Amino acid sequence: MQVRKETLRALIARRGRELGKSMTAIAREAGLSRTYLYGLSGGIAQDPSVRTLVKLARAIQVSPLLLFRYYADLSGAPATGAPVAPTNRAVGLHDPEDVAVFNADVTTPEQTVVLPGEVFQKVWEIQNLGTRPWLGRRLVRVDGEYVMARRTRNNTGLEVVLDAHLSSLHREIAIPDTQPGQPIRLSVDFAAPNENCTVASIWRIEDREGHPCFGPSFILHVVVTVMAR
């Protein structure tokens, strides 16, 4: 499998500079050896697991879905959509004055381990950094539009990496009207499956007519590992 070597290496190096972290520090935080991290960034290490990519994403403070794209095709994402950006900022699809930023995973950070069948709440904080108020918007579950699969080694097809999804109490929630500069917290209740696995759920912001407000690079997600203790 061909990985975009220079791009991945450049991303890790740039985030290291921005965060003031050496490769050794990034490897340690991600639970990897320094040798493996160099091999991974250079495209010569064995394909990483989903859990490894989640840990690395947390260490360099980017969305795991950004790293998944180096090894996977997120089928269903618009082919002409905005490219994934290694930032948490997005500009509106139809209005450049509509700007959103992801501030934090308030609860259930990446690589959280939950028990089989456990019910938990995920809280995200986002902020309106544009000049337009957000009115009548919703956070909508879009798991069915994103299938994580990677190309086979002979490049003849796709193999599923992660297709298990969390159960949620709601498939959409209302976003409170939000003024420019205002941060808001959005929460969704989830239930983990009963078997040991890694599962995810993906959500996007839509307007009152049901149209996406931002490109596919700006989504809210939760990824947890289900494991009996």
Z-matrix of the N, CA and C atoms (Angstrom, degrees):
N
C 1 1.456
C 2 1.518 1 109.27
N 3 1.319 2 116.66 1 131.30
C 4 1.447 3 120.91 2 -179.85
C 5 1.522 4 109.88 3 -89.64
N 6 1.303 5 116.49 4 122.38
C 7 1.452 6 122.09 5 176.87
C 8 1.511 7 108.23 6 -102.78
N 9 1.338 8 116.73 7 146.95
C 10 1.449 9 119.51 8 178.40
C 11 1.522 10 108.15 9 -73.83
N 12 1.349 11 115.35 10 84.32
C 13 1.458 12 121.97 11 -166.33
C 14 1.520 13 112.54 12 -59.37
N 15 1.313 14 116.09 13 -55.89
C 16 1.455 15 119.19 14 -174.80
C 17 1.518 16 111.29 15 -61.23
N 18 1.315 17 116.99 16 -39.67
C 19 1.455 18 120.56 17 -177.68
C 20 1.519 19 111.02 18 -65.23
N 21 1.319 20 117.17 19 -44.05
C 22 1.457 21 120.15 20 179.84
C 23 1.518 22 110.72 21 -67.43
N 24 1.329 23 117.01 22 -43.28
C 25 1.459 24 120.65 23 178.78
C 26 1.527 25 110.14 24 -62.00
N 27 1.333 26 115.87 25 -42.43
C 28 1.462 27 120.33 26 -179.46
C 29 1.527 28 111.03 27 -65.33
N 30 1.333 29 116.42 28 -38.87
C 31 1.464 30 119.83 29 179.10
C 32 1.525 31 111.04 30 -62.00
N 33 1.325 32 116.59 31 -49.07
C 34 1.467 33 119.96 32 -178.52
C 35 1.524 34 110.08 33 -63.43
N 36 1.332 35 116.95 34 -41.65
C 37 1.465 36 120.14 35 -179.72
C 38 1.526 37 110.97 36 -65.64
N 39 1.323 38 117.23 37 -41.74
C 40 1.460 39 120.32 38 -178.85
C 41 1.510 40 111.81 39 -66.54
N 42 1.337 41 115.94 40 -43.83
C 43 1.465 42 118.58 41 179.36
C 44 1.527 43 109.96 42 -65.91
N 45 1.324 44 117.00 43 -33.77
C 46 1.457 45 119.44 44 175.74
C 47 1.518 46 111.61 45 -61.39
N 48 1.349 47 116.12 46 -43.19
C 49 1.466 48 119.86 47 178.40
C 50 1.522 49 110.92 48 -64.72
N 51 1.332 50 116.00 49 -43.31
C 52 1.471 51 120.03 50 -177.43
C 53 1.523 52 111.71 51 -65.84
N 54 1.328 53 116.60 52 -33.95
C 55 1.467 54 121.09 53 -177.50
C 56 1.523 55 112.33 54 -94.03
N 57 1.329 56 116.82 55 -6.68
C 58 1.458 57 119.74 56 -177.47
C 59 1.518 58 112.87 57 69.75
N 60 1.339 59 115.65 58 34.82
C 61 1.465 60 120.79 59 -177.64
C 62 1.528 61 109.32 60 -116.31
N 63 1.317 62 116.28 61 135.82
C 64 1.453 63 120.74 62 173.55
C 65 1.532 64 109.45 63 -80.04
N 66 1.329 65 115.89 64 167.68
C 67 1.463 66 119.50 65 175.54
C 68 1.515 67 110.61 66 -61.00
N 69 1.309 68 116.91 67 -34.87
C 70 1.468 69 120.40 68 178.06
C 71 1.522 70 110.57 69 -63.79
N 72 1.333 71 116.72 70 -42.63
C 73 1.459 72 120.42 71 -179.94
C 74 1.528 73 111.05 72 -67.30
N 75 1.334 74 116.57 73 -40.99
C 76 1.467 75 120.12 74 178.37
C 77 1.522 76 110.30 75 -62.67
N 78 1.330 77 116.38 76 -45.00
C 79 1.462 78 120.13 77 178.92
C 80 1.521 79 111.16 78 -60.29
N 81 1.331 80 116.65 79 -44.02
C 82 1.464 81 120.37 80 -179.44
C 83 1.524 82 111.07 81 -62.39
N 84 1.339 83 117.94 82 -45.25
C 85 1.461 84 121.08 83 -179.46
C 86 1.531 85 111.84 84 -65.85
N 87 1.324 86 116.04 85 -30.58
C 88 1.463 87 120.18 86 -179.59
C 89 1.530 88 112.42 87 -86.91
N 90 1.342 89 116.19 88 -2.94
C 91 1.461 90 119.45 89 -179.53
C 92 1.516 91 112.68 90 71.94
N 93 1.356 92 117.17 91 30.12
C 94 1.453 93 121.89 92 -178.31
C 95 1.521 94 109.47 93 -118.40
N 96 1.310 95 115.82 94 159.35
C 97 1.455 96 118.61 95 171.08
C 98 1.518 97 108.24 96 -78.48
N 99 1.327 98 116.29 97 153.14
C 100 1.462 99 120.63 98 179.18
C 101 1.531 100 110.35 99 -62.21
N 102 1.329 101 116.54 100 -37.07
C 103 1.467 102 120.48 101 179.57
C 104 1.516 103 110.97 102 -63.82
N 105 1.357 104 115.86 103 -43.07
C 106 1.465 105 118.79 104 -179.41
C 107 1.524 106 110.80 105 -66.38
N 108 1.338 107 117.10 106 -39.02
C 109 1.460 108 119.63 107 179.90
C 110 1.527 109 110.58 108 -62.88
N 111 1.336 110 117.17 109 -42.05
C 112 1.464 111 119.55 110 177.56
C 113 1.528 112 110.34 111 -63.65
N 114 1.331 113 116.55 112 -41.03
C 115 1.458 114 119.50 113 178.14
C 116 1.517 115 112.10 114 -65.11
N 117 1.335 116 116.30 115 -39.45
C 118 1.461 117 121.05 116 179.27
C 119 1.524 118 110.57 117 -65.00
N 120 1.325 119 116.94 118 -45.41
C 121 1.459 120 120.18 119 -178.24
C 122 1.524 121 111.22 120 -68.78
N 123 1.342 122 116.37 121 -25.06
C 124 1.457 123 120.20 122 178.40
C 125 1.510 124 114.02 123 -92.39
N 126 1.330 125 117.26 124 -0.98
C 127 1.457 126 120.69 125 177.28
C 128 1.511 127 114.63 126 77.79
N 129 1.356 128 118.09 127 17.52
C 130 1.465 129 119.31 128 -177.68
C 131 1.528 130 112.08 129 -112.29
N 132 1.333 131 117.81 130 -5.14
C 133 1.461 132 120.37 131 176.79
C 134 1.524 133 109.54 132 -84.17
N 135 1.309 134 115.92 133 164.53
C 136 1.452 135 119.58 134 177.82
C 137 1.523 136 109.44 135 -65.24
N 138 1.329 137 116.18 136 156.47
C 139 1.455 138 119.88 137 -178.60
C 140 1.525 139 110.31 138 -56.42
N 141 1.329 140 117.66 139 130.22
C 142 1.467 141 119.97 140 -178.78
C 143 1.519 142 111.55 141 -75.78
N 144 1.317 143 115.34 142 156.08
C 145 1.454 144 120.21 143 173.67
C 146 1.516 145 109.47 144 -77.97
N 147 1.328 146 116.05 145 165.31
C 148 1.461 147 120.45 146 175.43
C 149 1.520 148 110.13 147 -58.20
N 150 1.322 149 116.42 148 -41.11
C 151 1.469 150 119.73 149 -178.96
C 152 1.532 151 111.04 150 -62.90
N 153 1.344 152 117.04 151 -39.19
C 154 1.462 153 119.96 152 178.20
C 155 1.521 154 111.24 153 -63.00
N 156 1.331 155 117.42 154 -43.24
C 157 1.459 156 120.53 155 179.56
C 158 1.523 157 111.21 156 -65.43
N 159 1.328 158 117.13 157 -37.31
C 160 1.465 159 120.55 158 177.59
C 161 1.523 160 110.38 159 -62.81
N 162 1.339 161 117.40 160 -43.59
C 163 1.459 162 121.48 161 -179.91
C 164 1.529 163 111.10 162 -65.46
N 165 1.337 164 116.28 163 -41.72
C 166 1.455 165 119.71 164 179.85
C 167 1.529 166 110.29 165 -65.99
N 168 1.326 167 116.62 166 -41.19
C 169 1.466 168 120.38 167 178.69
C 170 1.520 169 111.18 168 -60.42
N 171 1.316 170 115.55 169 -39.52
C 172 1.463 171 118.66 170 178.90
C 173 1.530 172 110.50 171 -66.58
N 174 1.312 173 117.42 172 -38.65
C 175 1.466 174 121.03 173 -178.21
C 176 1.525 175 111.71 174 -65.37
N 177 1.340 176 117.50 175 -36.19
C 178 1.466 177 119.64 176 -179.31
C 179 1.531 178 111.61 177 -102.13
N 180 1.339 179 115.56 178 5.93
C 181 1.465 180 122.63 179 172.01
C 182 1.528 181 113.16 180 58.39
N 183 1.345 182 114.26 181 53.78
C 184 1.455 183 120.97 182 171.55
C 185 1.521 184 107.50 183 -130.99
N 186 1.317 185 116.80 184 167.89
C 187 1.452 186 120.51 185 176.68
C 188 1.527 187 110.41 186 -67.22
N 189 1.339 188 118.47 187 136.26
C 190 1.465 189 119.65 188 175.12
C 191 1.530 190 112.71 189 -56.63
N 192 1.332 191 116.38 190 -30.65
C 193 1.454 192 118.85 191 -179.18
C 194 1.524 193 111.55 192 -64.63
N 195 1.324 194 116.80 193 -27.13
C 196 1.455 195 119.39 194 175.37
C 197 1.521 196 110.58 195 -62.59
N 198 1.339 197 117.10 196 -43.65
C 199 1.467 198 120.51 197 179.72
C 200 1.517 199 111.23 198 -74.12
N 201 1.342 200 117.53 199 -33.71
C 202 1.461 201 119.52 200 178.75
C 203 1.528 202 110.34 201 -57.30
N 204 1.322 203 117.35 202 -31.93
C 205 1.452 204 119.99 203 -175.21
C 206 1.527 205 112.98 204 -69.62
N 207 1.312 206 117.15 205 -15.39
C 208 1.458 207 118.78 206 175.71
C 209 1.527 208 111.41 207 -76.46
N 210 1.310 209 116.46 208 -19.14
C 211 1.461 210 120.97 209 -176.93
C 212 1.520 211 112.68 210 -123.86
N 213 1.328 212 116.91 211 -4.30
C 214 1.459 213 118.93 212 -171.12
C 215 1.514 214 111.50 213 -138.49
N 216 1.317 215 115.11 214 157.73
C 217 1.455 216 122.66 215 167.81
C 218 1.516 217 106.26 216 -103.10
N 219 1.335 218 117.25 217 119.67
C 220 1.456 219 119.66 218 176.67
C 221 1.522 220 107.48 219 -87.20
N 222 1.325 221 115.28 220 80.74
C 223 1.452 222 120.52 221 -174.08
C 224 1.519 223 110.16 222 -58.99
N 225 1.322 224 114.80 223 140.01
C 226 1.449 225 120.59 224 -179.43
C 227 1.506 226 111.93 225 103.04
N 228 1.320 227 118.48 226 -24.39
C 229 1.458 228 120.58 227 176.12
C 230 1.524 229 108.55 228 -69.29
N 231 1.323 230 118.06 229 137.66
C 232 1.466 231 120.10 230 -178.00
C 233 1.524 232 111.84 231 -54.45
N 234 1.320 233 116.45 232 129.04
C 235 1.464 234 120.54 233 -176.86
C 236 1.512 235 111.94 234 -64.59
N 237 1.348 236 116.26 235 -27.45
C 238 1.456 237 120.10 236 -179.02
C 239 1.508 238 112.10 237 -102.08
N 240 1.315 239 117.25 238 12.88
C 241 1.457 240 120.70 239 -178.13
C 242 1.514 241 111.54 240 -69.57
N 243 1.325 242 113.59 241 173.71
C 244 1.460 243 118.83 242 -179.60
C 245 1.514 244 109.86 243 -64.48
N 246 1.329 245 118.24 244 142.92
C 247 1.461 246 120.27 245 178.19
C 248 1.508 247 110.99 246 -66.15
N 249 1.321 248 115.59 247 154.16
C 250 1.447 249 119.64 248 177.61
C 251 1.522 250 109.00 249 -67.18
N 252 1.302 251 116.65 250 131.37
C 253 1.462 252 121.12 251 -179.87
C 254 1.514 253 108.97 252 -108.62
N 255 1.348 254 117.46 253 140.11
C 256 1.459 255 120.13 254 -179.58
C 257 1.517 256 111.68 255 -80.46
N 258 1.347 257 116.38 256 39.70
C 259 1.453 258 121.57 257 177.03
C 260 1.514 259 107.35 258 -134.02
N 261 1.328 260 116.73 259 174.01
C 262 1.454 261 121.70 260 178.53
C 263 1.519 262 111.36 261 -106.33
N 264 1.325 263 117.46 262 21.55
C 265 1.462 264 122.61 263 -175.60
C 266 1.516 265 109.61 264 -113.24
N 267 1.344 266 116.96 265 141.28
C 268 1.458 267 120.45 266 179.83
C 269 1.520 268 110.03 267 -140.15
N 270 1.327 269 115.11 268 145.46
C 271 1.456 270 122.60 269 176.16
C 272 1.520 271 107.98 270 -106.94
N 273 1.326 272 116.58 271 141.96
C 274 1.455 273 121.63 272 -176.42
C 275 1.514 274 113.52 273 -55.97
N 276 1.326 275 116.26 274 145.05
C 277 1.464 276 121.25 275 179.69
C 278 1.522 277 111.63 276 -63.56
N 279 1.328 278 117.27 277 -32.49
C 280 1.458 279 120.81 278 -173.80
C 281 1.528 280 113.04 279 -120.04
N 282 1.335 281 116.82 280 -0.21
C 283 1.461 282 119.65 281 -177.20
C 284 1.524 283 109.00 282 -149.04
N 285 1.332 284 118.79 283 108.83
C 286 1.470 285 120.36 284 -178.45
C 287 1.521 286 113.43 285 -66.54
N 288 1.339 287 117.23 286 -12.77
C 289 1.465 288 120.49 287 177.38
C 290 1.526 289 112.12 288 -88.20
N 291 1.320 290 116.01 289 -1.97
C 292 1.466 291 121.84 290 177.64
C 293 1.528 292 107.16 291 -97.09
N 294 1.324 293 116.65 292 107.40
C 295 1.461 294 121.07 293 -174.19
C 296 1.527 295 109.58 294 -128.22
N 297 1.316 296 115.68 295 133.62
C 298 1.469 297 121.58 296 177.81
C 299 1.513 298 109.65 297 -124.50
N 300 1.317 299 116.04 298 150.13
C 301 1.454 300 120.71 299 175.12
C 302 1.520 301 108.63 300 -136.30
N 303 1.322 302 115.54 301 140.25
C 304 1.463 303 120.98 302 174.60
C 305 1.520 304 107.76 303 -87.69
N 306 1.330 305 117.08 304 123.12
C 307 1.468 306 121.24 305 -177.71
C 308 1.519 307 113.44 306 -93.11
N 309 1.345 308 117.24 307 -45.22
C 310 1.464 309 117.20 308 -172.13
C 311 1.517 310 112.10 309 -169.78
N 312 1.340 311 114.67 310 152.48
C 313 1.461 312 121.82 311 161.93
C 314 1.523 313 105.25 312 -85.38
N 315 1.312 314 117.25 313 104.16
C 316 1.461 315 120.64 314 -176.65
C 317 1.528 316 110.65 315 -72.02
N 318 1.319 317 116.41 316 -39.01
C 319 1.463 318 121.70 317 175.95
C 320 1.522 319 108.91 318 -132.16
N 321 1.323 320 115.96 319 162.25
C 322 1.464 321 123.55 320 175.90
C 323 1.519 322 111.77 321 51.39
N 324 1.333 323 117.65 322 64.68
C 325 1.467 324 120.00 323 178.07
C 326 1.520 325 111.23 324 -66.19
N 327 1.337 326 115.66 325 169.34
C 328 1.455 327 119.98 326 179.31
C 329 1.526 328 110.60 327 -56.71
N 330 1.328 329 114.64 328 150.17
C 331 1.459 330 126.62 329 -178.36
C 332 1.535 331 113.54 330 64.96
N 333 1.339 332 117.06 331 17.05
C 334 1.459 333 119.59 332 172.29
C 335 1.529 334 109.77 333 -62.39
N 336 1.316 335 116.59 334 136.58
C 337 1.463 336 122.19 335 176.25
C 338 1.520 337 108.46 336 -99.79
N 339 1.330 338 116.40 337 126.47
C 340 1.461 339 121.69 338 178.34
C 341 1.520 340 109.08 339 -121.59
N 342 1.306 341 115.88 340 160.03
C 343 1.465 342 121.22 341 179.75
C 344 1.524 343 110.99 342 -80.86
N 345 1.336 344 118.03 343 153.03
C 346 1.464 345 119.93 344 174.15
C 347 1.525 346 110.67 345 -56.03
N 348 1.324 347 116.49 346 129.65
C 349 1.450 348 121.62 347 179.51
C 350 1.518 349 114.99 348 79.41
N 351 1.337 350 117.58 349 0.25
C 352 1.473 351 119.90 350 -176.67
C 353 1.528 352 111.42 351 -68.42
N 354 1.330 353 115.36 352 139.78
C 355 1.458 354 122.09 353 174.64
C 356 1.528 355 107.93 354 -99.33
N 357 1.329 356 116.73 355 130.50
C 358 1.456 357 119.88 356 -178.36
C 359 1.523 358 109.40 357 -146.16
N 360 1.314 359 115.25 358 164.77
C 361 1.464 360 120.92 359 -179.48
C 362 1.523 361 110.49 360 -114.71
N 363 1.319 362 115.63 361 132.65
C 364 1.462 363 121.93 362 174.68
C 365 1.527 364 108.28 363 -103.55
N 366 1.328 365 115.66 364 130.12
C 367 1.462 366 120.73 365 178.03
C 368 1.526 367 108.67 366 -123.87
N 369 1.331 368 116.40 367 124.84
C 370 1.457 369 122.96 368 173.92
C 371 1.531 370 109.55 369 -108.77
N 372 1.312 371 117.03 370 148.02
C 373 1.465 372 120.28 371 170.38
C 374 1.514 373 109.28 372 -115.71
N 375 1.319 374 115.91 373 124.70
C 376 1.452 375 121.94 374 174.74
C 377 1.518 376 108.51 375 -123.92
N 378 1.329 377 116.20 376 169.00
C 379 1.463 378 119.36 377 -176.24
C 380 1.511 379 110.05 378 -143.54
N 381 1.317 380 115.74 379 140.71
C 382 1.454 381 122.39 380 175.82
C 383 1.529 382 108.05 381 -84.70
N 384 1.329 383 117.11 382 106.25
C 385 1.458 384 121.39 383 179.78
C 386 1.520 385 112.37 384 -104.32
N 387 1.331 386 116.27 385 9.45
C 388 1.460 387 119.94 386 178.50
C 389 1.515 388 111.58 387 -92.32
N 390 1.325 389 114.72 388 -165.02
C 391 1.462 390 120.54 389 178.70
C 392 1.524 391 111.65 390 -108.50
N 393 1.334 392 116.99 391 2.06
C 394 1.465 393 121.59 392 -178.87
C 395 1.534 394 110.30 393 -106.38
N 396 1.311 395 118.32 394 135.77
C 397 1.472 396 119.06 395 173.15
C 398 1.520 397 110.02 396 -70.39
N 399 1.327 398 116.18 397 148.56
C 400 1.461 399 121.16 398 174.53
C 401 1.521 400 107.93 399 -92.76
N 402 1.312 401 116.08 400 118.38
C 403 1.459 402 121.15 401 -176.98
C 404 1.521 403 109.97 402 -127.51
N 405 1.307 404 116.11 403 130.37
C 406 1.457 405 120.89 404 174.41
C 407 1.507 406 115.59 405 67.56
N 408 1.317 407 118.32 406 25.37
C 409 1.457 408 120.78 407 -178.33
C 410 1.528 409 112.24 408 -88.85
N 411 1.339 410 114.92 409 161.15
C 412 1.458 411 120.88 410 -179.69
C 413 1.529 412 109.56 411 -135.95
N 414 1.309 413 114.97 412 151.76
C 415 1.458 414 121.71 413 170.71
C 416 1.522 415 106.45 414 -100.57
N 417 1.332 416 116.54 415 119.78
C 418 1.466 417 121.92 416 -169.81
C 419 1.520 418 110.35 417 -120.49
N 420 1.325 419 115.85 418 136.30
C 421 1.456 420 121.54 419 178.52
C 422 1.522 421 109.94 420 -75.16
N 423 1.343 422 116.82 421 129.27
C 424 1.475 423 121.10 422 -176.46
C 425 1.529 424 110.88 423 -131.02
N 426 1.313 425 117.80 424 33.40
C 427 1.469 426 121.14 425 179.96
C 428 1.520 427 112.13 426 -52.01
N 429 1.331 428 116.33 427 -40.84
C 430 1.456 429 120.41 428 -174.73
C 431 1.512 430 114.04 429 -65.81
N 432 1.332 431 117.79 430 -14.92
C 433 1.459 432 120.79 431 -179.01
C 434 1.519 433 112.53 432 -93.62
N 435 1.329 434 117.01 433 -6.43
C 436 1.458 435 120.72 434 -177.52
C 437 1.533 436 109.09 435 -128.15
N 438 1.321 437 115.82 436 106.66
C 439 1.454 438 121.53 437 176.08
C 440 1.515 439 107.56 438 -110.40
N 441 1.321 440 117.24 439 119.22
C 442 1.458 441 120.74 440 -178.02
C 443 1.523 442 109.44 441 -85.27
N 444 1.323 443 115.34 442 111.59
C 445 1.459 444 121.25 443 -179.89
C 446 1.517 445 108.47 444 -142.45
N 447 1.312 446 116.67 445 149.43
C 448 1.457 447 120.07 446 179.45
C 449 1.517 448 110.09 447 -118.99
N 450 1.313 449 115.41 448 156.79
C 451 1.451 450 119.93 449 -179.48
C 452 1.525 451 110.24 450 -71.72
N 453 1.320 452 115.21 451 143.49
C 454 1.455 453 119.94 452 177.14
C 455 1.514 454 109.50 453 -68.86
N 456 1.327 455 116.46 454 162.02
C 457 1.467 456 120.41 455 -174.75
C 458 1.527 457 112.73 456 -62.94
N 459 1.323 458 116.82 457 -30.15
C 460 1.470 459 118.64 458 178.15
C 461 1.529 460 111.59 459 -90.35
N 462 1.355 461 115.44 460 5.33
C 463 1.463 462 121.90 461 173.07
C 464 1.528 463 112.78 462 62.88
N 465 1.339 464 117.09 463 30.31
C 466 1.457 465 120.02 464 -178.66
C 467 1.520 466 112.92 465 -103.29
N 468 1.304 467 117.19 466 -4.66
C 469 1.451 468 118.85 467 -178.62
C 470 1.511 469 111.19 468 -175.01
N 471 1.330 470 115.24 469 -165.33
C 472 1.449 471 121.66 470 -178.60
C 473 1.518 472 110.26 471 -121.73
N 474 1.327 473 115.43 472 147.45
C 475 1.452 474 119.97 473 171.99
C 476 1.520 475 107.98 474 -125.27
N 477 1.312 476 116.23 475 138.25
C 478 1.459 477 121.33 476 -174.61
C 479 1.520 478 110.44 477 -67.83
N 480 1.323 479 115.72 478 133.29
C 481 1.457 480 121.87 479 174.83
C 482 1.514 481 110.10 480 -97.31
N 483 1.324 482 116.37 481 -46.90
C 484 1.457 483 120.56 482 -177.51
C 485 1.517 484 109.03 483 -152.33
N 486 1.346 485 117.16 484 112.76
C 487 1.455 486 120.26 485 178.46
C 488 1.518 487 111.86 486 -127.49
N 489 1.335 488 117.38 487 9.78
C 490 1.453 489 121.20 488 178.88
C 491 1.521 490 109.35 489 -90.00
N 492 1.311 491 116.16 490 135.96
C 493 1.454 492 120.61 491 -176.74
C 494 1.524 493 110.85 492 -124.72
N 495 1.307 494 114.81 493 151.58
C 496 1.449 495 121.57 494 178.00
C 497 1.523 496 110.61 495 -75.86
N 498 1.320 497 116.06 496 149.65
C 499 1.457 498 120.46 497 171.22
C 500 1.521 499 108.19 498 -83.43
N 501 1.321 500 117.20 499 140.37
C 502 1.461 501 120.93 500 178.73
C 503 1.520 502 109.51 501 -128.92
N 504 1.330 503 115.62 502 151.82
C 505 1.459 504 120.43 503 -179.10
C 506 1.525 505 110.75 504 -66.11
N 507 1.336 506 116.73 505 -34.19
C 508 1.460 507 121.22 506 179.79
C 509 1.523 508 109.28 507 -129.97
N 510 1.324 509 115.82 508 155.53
C 511 1.461 510 120.62 509 175.24
C 512 1.529 511 111.63 510 -99.95
N 513 1.307 512 116.55 511 -7.62
C 514 1.449 513 120.67 512 172.85
C 515 1.526 514 108.53 513 -157.59
N 516 1.326 515 115.32 514 152.34
C 517 1.455 516 120.80 515 176.51
C 518 1.526 517 108.18 516 -135.61
N 519 1.313 518 115.67 517 151.20
C 520 1.457 519 120.66 518 178.27
C 521 1.527 520 109.63 519 -75.94
N 522 1.325 521 115.78 520 138.92
C 523 1.461 522 121.42 521 174.42
C 524 1.528 523 107.44 522 -96.19
N 525 1.308 524 118.32 523 124.12
C 526 1.482 525 119.47 524 179.88
C 527 1.523 526 110.90 525 -57.69
N 528 1.329 527 116.74 526 146.30
C 529 1.456 528 119.87 527 175.41
C 530 1.524 529 108.36 528 -55.83
N 531 1.329 530 115.45 529 132.16
C 532 1.464 531 121.29 530 -169.20
C 533 1.518 532 109.69 531 -129.79
N 534 1.322 533 116.93 532 124.73
C 535 1.450 534 121.94 533 -179.87
C 536 1.532 535 110.98 534 -84.38
N 537 1.335 536 117.66 535 158.13
C 538 1.467 537 120.40 536 176.87
C 539 1.529 538 111.67 537 -53.68
N 540 1.331 539 114.91 538 133.30
C 541 1.452 540 120.91 539 -179.11
C 542 1.512 541 114.75 540 88.17
N 543 1.313 542 117.51 541 -11.74
C 544 1.463 543 121.32 542 -174.21
C 545 1.528 544 111.89 543 -85.69
N 546 1.336 545 118.71 544 131.10
C 547 1.464 546 121.32 545 172.12
C 548 1.528 547 109.66 546 -88.99
N 549 1.313 548 116.18 547 150.62
C 550 1.461 549 120.95 548 176.21
C 551 1.524 550 108.94 549 -139.09
N 552 1.319 551 114.87 550 155.66
C 553 1.459 552 120.86 551 176.18
C 554 1.520 553 109.73 552 -114.62
N 555 1.322 554 115.25 553 134.10
C 556 1.459 555 122.23 554 -178.78
C 557 1.519 556 108.52 555 -118.41
N 558 1.318 557 117.38 556 133.02
C 559 1.461 558 120.81 557 -176.31
C 560 1.515 559 111.18 558 -128.46
N 561 1.338 560 114.70 559 142.78
C 562 1.464 561 122.70 560 178.02
C 563 1.524 562 107.99 561 -135.86
N 564 1.319 563 116.88 562 136.86
C 565 1.462 564 122.60 563 177.28
C 566 1.526 565 109.91 564 -91.93
N 567 1.337 566 115.75 565 130.42
C 568 1.458 567 122.10 566 -178.83
C 569 1.522 568 110.90 567 -122.54
N 570 1.328 569 115.21 568 160.74
C 571 1.465 570 121.83 569 172.51
C 572 1.520 571 107.80 570 -129.83
N 573 1.322 572 116.26 571 127.55
C 574 1.460 573 121.09 572 -179.57
C 575 1.524 574 110.40 573 -75.33
N 576 1.328 575 118.20 574 151.12
C 577 1.472 576 120.48 575 174.49
C 578 1.527 577 110.42 576 -67.75
N 579 1.317 578 115.98 577 171.13
C 580 1.465 579 120.45 578 -174.93
C 581 1.518 580 113.76 579 -87.61
N 582 1.338 581 118.00 580 -8.58
C 583 1.460 582 120.14 581 -178.80
C 584 1.529 583 110.01 582 -107.17
N 585 1.333 584 115.33 583 157.32
C 586 1.465 585 120.65 584 176.44
C 587 1.524 586 109.33 585 -68.73
N 588 1.344 587 116.81 586 128.03
C 589 1.462 588 121.23 587 -178.31
C 590 1.525 589 109.04 588 -174.60
N 591 1.317 590 115.73 589 175.42
C 592 1.462 591 121.74 590 169.20
C 593 1.513 592 107.56 591 -110.40
N 594 1.325 593 117.11 592 129.13
C 595 1.464 594 121.22 593 -175.07
C 596 1.522 595 110.06 594 -132.38
N 597 1.317 596 115.10 595 158.80
C 598 1.462 597 120.47 596 -176.59
C 599 1.519 598 110.67 597 -141.66
N 600 1.309 599 115.34 598 164.83
C 601 1.459 600 121.87 599 169.60
C 602 1.523 601 107.67 600 -146.91
N 603 1.324 602 116.58 601 139.71
C 604 1.461 603 122.83 602 -172.50
C 605 1.530 604 109.39 603 -124.38
N 606 1.339 605 115.95 604 133.63
C 607 1.461 606 122.08 605 -175.31
C 608 1.528 607 109.51 606 -133.08
N 609 1.340 608 116.49 607 148.33
C 610 1.459 609 120.22 608 176.07
C 611 1.529 610 109.90 609 -133.75
N 612 1.325 611 114.49 610 163.29
C 613 1.458 612 121.40 611 -179.93
C 614 1.526 613 109.06 612 -93.53
N 615 1.342 614 116.33 613 129.72
C 616 1.454 615 121.77 614 178.21
C 617 1.521 616 110.04 615 -124.32
N 618 1.343 617 116.08 616 155.79
C 619 1.459 618 120.02 617 177.43
C 620 1.514 619 110.48 618 -84.31
N 621 1.326 620 116.69 619 -177.64
C 622 1.468 621 120.16 620 -175.71
C 623 1.526 622 112.59 621 -65.12
N 624 1.338 623 117.32 622 -19.12
C 625 1.469 624 120.39 623 177.50
C 626 1.529 625 112.37 624 -90.89
N 627 1.329 626 117.24 625 -1.12
C 628 1.456 627 120.91 626 179.25
C 629 1.510 628 113.96 627 87.43
N 630 1.321 629 119.01 628 16.65
C 631 1.461 630 122.66 629 178.62
C 632 1.528 631 109.90 630 -95.53
N 633 1.332 632 118.32 631 140.16
C 634 1.466 633 119.96 632 177.21
C 635 1.525 634 110.72 633 -60.52
N 636 1.324 635 116.42 634 137.11
C 637 1.461 636 120.78 635 179.68
C 638 1.519 637 111.64 636 -84.16
N 639 1.336 638 116.31 637 -30.88
C 640 1.458 639 121.11 638 -175.93
C 641 1.526 640 109.32 639 -131.05
N 642 1.316 641 116.28 640 166.38
C 643 1.454 642 121.02 641 -178.61
C 644 1.522 643 112.78 642 -71.85
N 645 1.349 644 116.88 643 175.09
C 646 1.467 645 121.21 644 -175.30
C 647 1.513 646 113.78 645 -67.97
N 648 1.340 647 117.71 646 -7.73
C 649 1.466 648 118.93 647 176.93
C 650 1.517 649 112.01 648 -79.20
N 651 1.352 650 117.65 649 -15.65
C 652 1.466 651 120.21 650 -178.23
C 653 1.520 652 108.90 651 -112.99
N 654 1.308 653 115.18 652 93.70
C 655 1.459 654 122.03 653 177.36
C 656 1.518 655 108.21 654 -132.93
N 657 1.313 656 115.74 655 157.53
C 658 1.449 657 121.68 656 174.18
C 659 1.526 658 106.88 657 -104.42
N 660 1.309 659 116.74 658 139.40
C 661 1.452 660 119.25 659 -175.16
C 662 1.514 661 110.74 660 -148.29
N 663 1.309 662 113.86 661 163.38
C 664 1.461 663 121.50 662 172.57
C 665 1.520 664 107.30 663 -135.81
N 666 1.329 665 116.86 664 134.51
C 667 1.455 666 123.11 665 176.58
C 668 1.516 667 107.12 666 -130.66
N 669 1.322 668 117.70 667 121.22
C 670 1.460 669 120.93 668 -179.81
C 671 1.521 670 109.80 669 -130.63
N 672 1.312 671 115.25 670 157.24
C 673 1.453 672 122.21 671 174.18
C 674 1.519 673 108.06 672 -105.59
N 675 1.318 674 115.77 673 125.05
C 676 1.453 675 121.54 674 178.99
C 677 1.517 676 108.08 675 -95.38
N 678 1.338 677 116.60 676 122.34
C 679 1.460 678 120.14 677 -175.39
C 680 1.527 679 109.83 678 -151.89
N 681 1.318 680 115.91 679 128.29
C 682 1.469 681 120.46 680 174.90
C 683 1.515 682 109.67 681 -72.44
N 684 1.314 683 116.76 682 136.28
C 685 1.474 684 120.43 683 -176.69
C 686 1.520 685 110.48 684 -100.06
